[in-house]
Structure formats: structure tokens, C-alpha cells
């Protein structure tokens, strides 16, 4: 079970994979990643990586965790989407309580 938990914590997706799945040019995905980190006022250094091109030189890429991958691919207003995704992740892990538990019983309006 410990191995499964560690595996889940180490999942990442490269900017090259994101480019492939979204059918975008890698340089455009990298631009979107830089913009995302700028809008989140976050440091992107821990996500920087590189790969060797087929012609030989090393080129920049990014290795994003699940959170930043989801924020990137959902587009829209990054800060709002980030808040929603973070909330969902916190609910999944038990780090946050459902709103109903915090606010009391929620009733529907007639």
C-alpha cells in the first residue's frame, strides 16, 4: 500500500506529453506554462527540466504535477480554476471538509 501511495504522489506530466495530447506545439505549451505560473504568482523552478532533441541539443521542458497539469489544461481564468481544482483535491484527500459539513444542512429552495 505504501508503494501505491508514493506512486500517486510522484505522478507528473511533461510539457511534451501535454503538447502531444492537446495537439499543440511544444513551444506554445511552454508559453502557456510560463503564463500560468505568472498568473499564479508561483515559482516554476521546481518544474523545469530538459530533454535531448533528435538532433542532439538539450531543450527546455517542464514536468508538472497533477495540480498544475489540471490548471494548465482547463484554461479560462487560471486563478479561479486553480481554486476549484485545489478544493477538489483537498476533498479527495480529506484535507478539507465538504461545504455541507461546514455550513450545516443545505436545503433546496422551493
C-alpha positions as CSV (number, residue, x, y, z in Angstrom):
1,X,0.0,0.0,0.0
2,X,2.9,2.4,0.8
3,X,4.2,1.9,-2.8
4,X,0.8,2.8,-4.2
5,X,0.7,6.0,-2.1
6,X,4.2,7.0,-3.1
7,X,3.4,6.3,-6.8
8,X,0.4,8.6,-6.6
9,X,2.4,11.5,-5.0
10,X,5.1,11.3,-7.8
11,X,2.8,11.4,-10.8
12,X,3.8,14.1,-13.3
13,X,3.2,15.0,-16.9
14,X,5.8,16.6,-19.1
15,X,5.1,19.6,-21.3
16,X,5.9,17.4,-24.3
17,X,3.2,14.9,-23.3
18,X,0.8,17.8,-22.8
19,X,1.6,19.1,-26.2
20,X,1.0,15.7,-27.7
21,X,-2.3,15.2,-26.0
22,X,-3.6,18.7,-26.7
23,X,-2.3,18.7,-30.2
24,X,-0.4,22.0,-29.6
25,X,3.2,22.9,-30.5
26,X,5.5,22.4,-27.6
27,X,6.8,26.0,-27.6
28,X,3.1,27.1,-27.2
29,X,2.6,24.8,-24.3
30,X,5.8,26.1,-22.7
31,X,4.5,29.7,-23.2
32,X,1.2,28.7,-21.5
33,X,3.1,27.1,-18.6
34,X,5.1,30.3,-18.1
35,X,1.9,32.4,-18.2
36,X,0.2,30.0,-15.8
37,X,3.0,30.4,-13.2
38,X,3.0,34.2,-13.7
39,X,-0.8,34.4,-13.1
40,X,-0.5,32.1,-10.0
41,X,2.4,34.2,-8.7
42,X,4.2,30.9,-8.2
43,X,7.8,29.8,-8.7
44,X,8.2,27.4,-11.6
45,X,11.8,26.5,-11.0
46,X,11.0,23.1,-9.4
47,X,9.1,22.1,-12.6
48,X,12.0,22.9,-15.0
49,X,13.5,20.0,-16.9
50,X,15.2,19.4,-20.2
51,X,15.2,16.8,-22.9
52,X,17.6,15.9,-25.8
53,X,16.2,16.7,-29.2
54,X,16.6,14.2,-32.0
55,X,19.3,16.4,-33.5
56,X,21.3,16.4,-30.2
57,X,20.9,19.6,-28.2
58,X,19.2,19.8,-24.9
59,X,16.0,21.8,-24.9
60,X,13.8,23.1,-22.1
61,X,10.6,21.4,-21.0
62,X,8.5,21.2,-17.8
63,X,7.4,18.3,-15.6
64,X,4.1,19.3,-14.0
65,X,2.4,17.7,-11.0
66,X,-1.3,16.8,-11.3
67,X,-2.5,20.1,-9.8
68,X,-0.5,22.3,-12.3
69,X,-1.3,20.0,-15.2
70,X,-5.1,20.3,-14.5
71,X,-4.8,24.1,-14.0
72,X,-3.0,24.4,-17.3
73,X,-5.3,22.3,-19.4
74,X,-8.5,23.8,-18.0
75,X,-7.6,27.2,-19.4
76,X,-10.0,30.0,-18.6
77,X,-9.2,32.3,-15.7
78,X,-6.3,30.4,-14.1
79,X,-6.7,31.7,-10.5
80,X,-10.4,30.7,-10.4
81,X,-9.8,27.3,-12.0
82,X,-6.8,26.7,-9.7
83,X,-9.0,27.3,-6.6
84,X,-11.7,24.9,-7.8
85,X,-9.2,22.2,-8.6
86,X,-7.4,22.7,-5.3
87,X,-10.7,22.4,-3.5
88,X,-11.5,19.1,-5.3
89,X,-8.1,17.7,-4.5
90,X,-8.5,18.7,-0.8
91,X,-11.8,17.0,-0.7
92,X,-10.4,13.8,-2.3
93,X,-7.6,13.6,0.3
94,X,-9.7,14.5,3.3
95,X,-7.7,17.7,3.8
96,X,-10.9,19.7,3.5
97,X,-14.5,19.1,4.7
98,X,-17.4,19.3,2.4
99,X,-19.3,22.6,2.5
100,X,-22.4,20.9,3.9
101,X,-20.4,19.8,6.9
102,X,-19.2,23.4,7.5
103,X,-22.4,25.2,6.8
104,X,-24.8,22.8,8.3
105,X,-27.6,21.1,6.4
106,X,-28.1,22.6,3.0
107,X,-31.7,22.7,1.9
108,X,-33.1,23.3,-1.6
109,X,-35.4,26.3,-2.2
110,X,-39.0,25.5,-3.1
